[in-house]
C-alpha cells in the first residue's frame, strides 16, 4: 500500500477518488488529521496532509511519530512525502523538482524516535542512506515519464522553522553540503526507517534560499505562493505516475 504525505501547498490531493476517511488513534497522540483512503488513477493510496487539512500545524509542532505510526498501522509499505524547499544549489531554481538522497538535520526539540525509556532494548538503526533507493528510483522514473525538469539527487537540510533562514545560515548550510532547505524532512524520514517503511521524498523548489538569486535581499511571500500553486499541479501528475508503478 502506498501512502502520500502532502506538505505546504498539497493539503488535498486533486484527482483522488475518496472512499473513506478514518481517524486513527496512536500511542503517540493524534496524527495531523484523518487518513484519506482512495484511488489515484485507479490505484489504492492513503493520503495525509502533514500540516493538517487546513494547513494549521507549523513544522516544529507536527506529530511526526503519530503520522508515521498511523500509516504503518494501516499496512502502508511505501511512503512518498512531498514538501516545499528553498533552492541552495545553483541548479535548484524555483519551479524545479528534486528527489533528495541525503539529509542533514538542523532541527531540535522534536520527538525523533519511537524508542522510549524502559519500553524496549536500545537499537541503533542504520541511516547511512536515509531514503529508500528503490522508492527513489520509482520517483525518478515517474518524473522522467511525465517529462518533468528535476534534479535526481541532493542533500536536504532540515531546519526548525517556522521562521525562514538568515543569509548567514544558508551560507553555512551550503558549506556543509546542503543543496536545499526545508522544515519537515526530519524526523519523518528516520521514523519511517524505524518502522521499516520504504520512504522517499519529492522536493518542490518554490523560492531561492535566503541570499540566493532573487532572494538576495528578501524572500517574497507572494512569489512563494505563486510558485507553489504552479508547481503542485505538476506534482499531482508525478504522484499519479508513481501510483501506477509496481513498488514491490
LUMDREN-441420 format. One line per field, with one value per residue: residue number from 1; residue in one letter; x, y, z of N, C-alpha, C in turn. Coordinates in steps of 0.05 Angstrom, whole numbers. Layout:
<atoms>
resi <- c(NUM ...)
resn <- c(A ...)
n_xx <- c(X ...)
n_yy <- c(Y ...)
n_zz <- c(Z ...)
ca_xx <- c(X ...)
ca_yy <- c(Y ...)
ca_zz <- c(Z ...)
c_xx <- c(X ...)
c_yy <- c(Y ...)
c_zz <- c(Z ...)
</atoms>
This chain:
<atoms>
resi <- c(1 2 3 4 5 6 7 8 9 10 11 12 13 14 15 16 17 18 19 20 21 22 23 24 25 26 27 28 29 30 31 32 33 34 35 36 37 38 39 40 41 42 43 44 45 46 47 48 49 50 51 52 53 54 55 56 57 58 59 60 61 62 63 64 65 66 67 68 69 70 71 72 73 74 75 76 77 78 79 80 81 82 83 84 85 86 87 88 89 90 91 92 93 94 95 96 97 98 99 100 101 102 103 104 105 106 107 108 109 110 111 112 113 114 115 116 117 118 119 120 121 122 123 124 125 126 127 128 129 130 131 132 133 134 135 136 137 138 139 140 141 142 143 144 145 146 147 148 149 150 151 152 153 154 155 156 157 158 159 160 161 162 163 164 165 166 167 168 169 170 171 172 173 174 175 176 177 178 179 180 181 182 183 184 185 186 187 188 189 190 191 192 193 194 195 196 197 198 199 200 201 202 203 204 205 206 207 208 209 210 211 212 213 214 215 216 217 218 219 220 221 222 223 224 225 226 227 228 229 230 231 232 233 234 235 236 237 238 239 240 241 242 243 244 245 246 247 248)
resn <- c(X X X X X X X X X X X X X X X X X X X X X X X X X X X X X X X X X X X X X X X X X X X X X X X X X X X X X X X X X X X X X X X X X X X X X X X X X X X X X X X X X X X X X X X X X X X X X X X X X X X X X X X X X X X X X X X X X X X X X X X X X X X X X X X X X X X X X X X X X X X X X X X X X X X X X X X X X X X X X X X X X X X X X X X X X X X X X X X X X X X X X X X X X X X X X X X X X X X X X X X X X X X X X X X X X X X X X X X X X X X X X X X X X X X X X X X X X X X X X X X X X X X X X X X X)
n_xx <- c(17 11 27 17 46 27 54 64 21 -1 -48 -92 -107 -114 -156 -159 -199 -242 -253 -262 -253 -212 -203 -146 -123 -64 -8 22 -6 -48 -51 -36 -84 -146 -136 -139 -170 -167 -170 -122 -118 -139 -110 -100 -90 -65 -76 -46 -47 7 10 -40 -108 -126 -80 -55 -18 45 113 148 114 88 62 101 113 62 38 69 65 9 2 33 3 -39 -23 11 64 99 121 113 135 118 145 156 214 271 315 384 428 456 429 378 330 271 210 230 235 259 292 314 374 403 408 416 407 383 346 313 292 249 207 242 246 218 235 232 244 256 219 235 292 351 362 405 393 411 425 452 442 389 341 296 324 301 249 260 280 233 206 240 235 181 181 213 179 135 157 183 223 279 321 362 382 409 425 385 373 347 313 290 244 183 203 238 305 368 413 466 460 443 488 524 499 505 561 564 545 492 439 389 337 291 234 211 232 257 240 215 233 269 237 203 241 253 206 207 188 186 213 211 226 198 220 196 217 205 225 286 335 350 388 404 399 338 325 362 358 310 260 205 139 89 111 129 80 55 90 84 30 33 69 49 7 34 63 22 11 59 55 11 33 71 37 17 57 95 111 134)
n_yy <- c(-24 44 106 176 234 298 364 434 470 424 404 377 325 332 298 251 197 191 143 135 167 162 169 156 128 132 107 152 198 245 241 287 293 262 199 194 151 126 125 136 151 99 67 43 87 120 182 236 298 334 381 386 389 440 468 484 469 482 469 453 433 390 325 279 227 204 209 176 127 118 111 65 29 19 -16 6 5 34 101 164 226 294 358 429 466 510 533 520 499 519 500 489 519 561 527 480 409 360 300 283 251 250 275 329 343 398 410 415 393 360 301 247 192 125 97 91 105 47 15 -18 -56 -17 2 13 42 35 90 108 116 154 151 106 71 42 63 116 111 96 145 177 152 163 219 225 200 234 277 316 370 363 352 297 281 301 341 347 398 402 447 482 518 556 601 634 627 660 696 684 634 602 606 578 528 515 509 464 427 424 423 442 473 456 444 399 349 317 292 255 221 187 163 133 97 69 40 7 24 38 95 156 221 279 340 406 461 526 575 615 602 642 699 681 683 715 723 752 800 794 744 734 732 731 714 663 638 640 608 560 546 538 495 451 428 401 366 332 304 275 243 211 181 153 123 86 51 -10 -20 -58)
n_zz <- c(0 -17 12 12 34 42 37 49 7 -13 13 1 -46 -110 -156 -129 -117 -68 -19 36 100 157 226 261 320 360 398 406 406 370 298 244 219 196 162 92 50 -15 -87 -136 -200 -208 -173 -106 -52 7 36 71 101 121 150 170 147 140 137 187 224 247 224 266 304 283 292 282 296 308 258 224 251 247 192 185 216 183 146 108 63 31 26 -2 6 1 -3 4 -15 -7 -55 -54 -81 -144 -188 -171 -182 -171 -183 -200 -190 -142 -122 -65 -38 8 77 122 188 220 257 322 387 374 374 361 354 361 402 471 540 577 550 509 485 471 405 351 293 225 185 142 87 79 51 18 -33 -76 -77 -87 -139 -166 -162 -193 -243 -253 -256 -301 -338 -343 -364 -333 -306 -267 -209 -195 -147 -83 -24 31 75 137 174 234 232 247 223 168 141 158 115 129 154 112 80 113 112 58 56 88 53 38 -8 -12 28 78 122 143 134 171 236 202 160 186 225 193 174 222 229 186 137 67 45 10 -17 -49 -68 -77 -106 -87 -80 -82 -34 25 9 -40 -112 -132 -81 -55 -24 4 17 -23 -3 -33 -82 -69 -58 -108 -139 -112 -122 -177 -182 -154 -182 -222 -190 -173 -220 -225 -178 -191 -232 -203 -169 -205 -212 -200 -137 -106)
ca_xx <- c(0 26 17 28 44 28 64 53 11 -14 -64 -111 -96 -133 -159 -162 -226 -242 -271 -269 -233 -212 -186 -130 -111 -38 5 38 -23 -64 -38 -43 -112 -155 -125 -158 -167 -179 -157 -109 -116 -146 -93 -107 -70 -74 -65 -46 -36 26 5 -69 -123 -128 -53 -55 3 72 131 161 94 76 66 113 111 35 33 82 53 -17 5 43 -19 -58 -9 26 92 115 113 125 130 122 150 168 241 284 339 411 444 450 411 352 315 243 195 242 231 283 289 339 385 416 396 429 385 389 323 318 268 227 207 257 248 197 247 227 258 245 198 247 321 361 371 416 384 428 413 473 427 364 318 295 333 282 227 271 281 206 200 255 222 156 188 221 156 117 173 189 250 284 347 359 394 416 425 363 379 322 315 268 220 172 216 257 332 384 433 489 453 443 517 535 488 518 588 560 538 463 430 362 329 263 229 196 244 265 248 197 247 280 215 195 261 250 184 212 173 202 206 226 214 200 220 187 231 186 240 314 340 358 414 410 381 322 322 386 351 288 243 179 117 72 125 128 53 50 106 72 6 40 84 35 -8 53 69 0 16 80 45 -7 51 82 16 13 81 98 130 144)
ca_yy <- c(0 69 130 201 255 324 386 460 471 399 395 358 312 333 274 227 187 185 122 140 179 149 179 134 134 120 110 177 221 248 249 314 293 235 188 194 127 130 115 156 138 71 53 50 102 134 209 250 326 336 405 387 395 469 479 499 458 491 446 443 421 366 300 261 199 195 207 152 104 115 99 37 13 13 -34 20 -6 54 128 185 251 318 382 452 472 533 523 529 491 537 488 483 544 558 513 454 388 346 276 283 225 253 294 340 351 421 415 409 392 344 273 237 163 110 85 105 93 23 1 -38 -53 4 -8 34 36 46 112 118 126 159 146 80 76 32 82 139 105 99 173 187 142 177 245 223 191 256 299 337 381 356 343 269 276 326 340 363 409 405 468 481 532 564 625 629 628 683 691 670 606 589 604 556 503 510 499 437 410 423 433 453 476 451 444 376 323 302 264 238 200 167 147 113 76 53 21 -9 34 48 124 174 248 296 368 425 487 548 601 613 605 669 708 669 691 738 725 765 819 783 723 745 715 727 698 635 628 636 585 537 540 528 470 429 414 383 344 313 287 256 224 192 163 135 105 65 34 -32 -11 -81)
ca_zz <- c(0 -20 25 3 54 28 52 42 -20 -20 36 -11 -69 -132 -172 -112 -113 -39 -10 64 118 183 247 272 345 362 425 406 403 345 274 234 210 188 138 70 34 -41 -111 -153 -226 -205 -153 -79 -38 31 35 97 100 143 166 174 122 138 139 212 242 238 221 291 321 271 308 262 306 305 229 213 264 236 166 189 227 161 127 88 59 17 31 -17 20 -15 14 -10 -7 -18 -70 -47 -105 -166 -208 -159 -185 -165 -203 -206 -171 -134 -106 -49 -30 34 95 145 206 237 275 350 405 363 382 338 354 375 426 496 563 590 535 492 484 453 379 334 266 204 170 124 64 93 35 5 -61 -95 -79 -101 -168 -176 -165 -216 -267 -257 -265 -329 -354 -348 -377 -314 -303 -239 -200 -188 -121 -69 5 43 101 152 195 253 225 221 210 147 150 151 94 141 159 86 73 129 102 33 63 98 30 33 -34 -9 56 84 151 152 125 195 237 187 145 205 238 173 174 246 226 162 113 44 45 -8 -16 -72 -60 -96 -101 -91 -78 -76 -5 33 -1 -67 -133 -127 -52 -44 -4 20 4 -29 4 -57 -102 -60 -61 -137 -147 -100 -137 -203 -182 -142 -203 -235 -171 -173 -244 -218 -159 -205 -246 -182 -160 -225 -214 -182 -117 -91)
c_xx <- c(18 12 31 24 47 37 50 45 -3 -29 -87 -98 -116 -133 -161 -191 -229 -262 -281 -246 -235 -192 -172 -118 -84 -28 19 20 -37 -46 -48 -72 -121 -140 -146 -152 -181 -164 -147 -103 -119 -129 -99 -83 -82 -60 -67 -33 -19 19 -25 -83 -129 -102 -49 -32 31 91 142 140 79 82 76 110 82 29 44 70 25 -16 14 20 -39 -45 5 54 110 103 128 116 136 126 162 196 250 310 365 430 437 432 382 336 286 228 207 237 257 276 314 348 400 402 417 407 395 366 330 291 245 230 218 257 224 209 243 238 242 226 210 277 329 371 381 411 401 412 433 461 398 339 319 302 313 258 236 272 254 198 215 243 196 161 197 197 138 132 180 219 257 313 344 372 400 413 403 372 353 326 289 243 206 185 234 285 345 403 457 484 453 472 530 525 501 546 586 553 509 457 403 356 299 259 216 208 252 247 231 211 258 259 205 215 258 227 185 196 193 195 224 212 217 199 212 199 212 200 270 317 352 386 421 390 365 314 346 379 329 274 215 157 98 85 125 101 47 65 94 47 12 53 68 17 10 61 47 3 37 71 27 10 64 62 12 36 80 120 142 174)
c_yy <- c(25 91 154 221 282 346 412 461 446 388 378 347 312 307 248 221 176 164 127 155 165 163 156 143 119 123 137 201 222 254 277 316 265 226 187 170 132 117 138 143 108 55 62 65 113 161 222 278 330 359 408 396 425 483 496 489 466 467 435 430 397 342 278 232 188 191 181 126 98 102 70 19 5 -3 -20 8 15 81 147 211 275 341 404 456 499 523 536 523 510 526 483 509 540 546 486 434 373 321 273 254 226 275 304 351 374 427 407 408 376 315 257 207 150 97 102 90 69 7 -21 -35 -31 -9 16 27 50 68 125 130 130 153 118 84 65 51 108 134 105 128 185 177 157 205 245 217 215 281 322 346 377 351 315 262 303 322 359 372 416 425 467 494 542 588 616 635 655 676 676 641 591 586 581 529 495 498 470 417 408 436 447 456 472 448 419 349 305 310 245 215 179 151 126 90 58 32 5 -1 44 77 139 201 262 325 386 452 510 575 594 617 633 676 698 680 716 740 738 784 808 762 734 725 710 711 669 623 622 612 560 528 527 500 447 414 394 360 323 294 266 235 203 172 143 114 82 46 11 -25 -34 -85)
c_zz <- c(0 -4 14 25 39 47 45 13 -29 4 27 -36 -91 -148 -156 -109 -85 -33 19 77 145 202 261 298 348 391 428 402 376 321 265 225 204 164 116 52 7 -63 -127 -180 -224 -186 -125 -66 -12 30 63 92 125 162 173 149 119 139 164 231 232 239 247 310 307 288 288 271 301 275 218 225 252 209 168 198 205 139 104 87 46 22 12 -4 2 4 -3 2 -19 -32 -61 -71 -128 -187 -197 -158 -177 -189 -210 -183 -165 -118 -89 -43 -3 50 115 163 224 257 304 365 394 373 358 335 368 400 450 519 575 575 518 493 464 427 362 305 245 189 150 99 73 77 22 -25 -81 -99 -92 -131 -180 -180 -189 -242 -273 -267 -294 -347 -361 -359 -359 -315 -273 -234 -189 -161 -108 -39 16 70 115 175 212 244 250 208 187 157 144 128 105 146 133 76 87 118 75 37 74 76 25 6 -33 21 58 114 161 145 148 218 220 173 163 218 219 172 199 243 200 138 92 39 26 -8 -43 -62 -83 -90 -108 -88 -76 -46 0 22 -28 -87 -127 -97 -39 -21 15 3 1 -22 -19 -78 -95 -64 -91 -147 -137 -115 -164 -202 -172 -162 -217 -216 -171 -197 -238 -198 -172 -220 -226 -173 -179 -227 -194 -162 -101 -95)
</atoms>
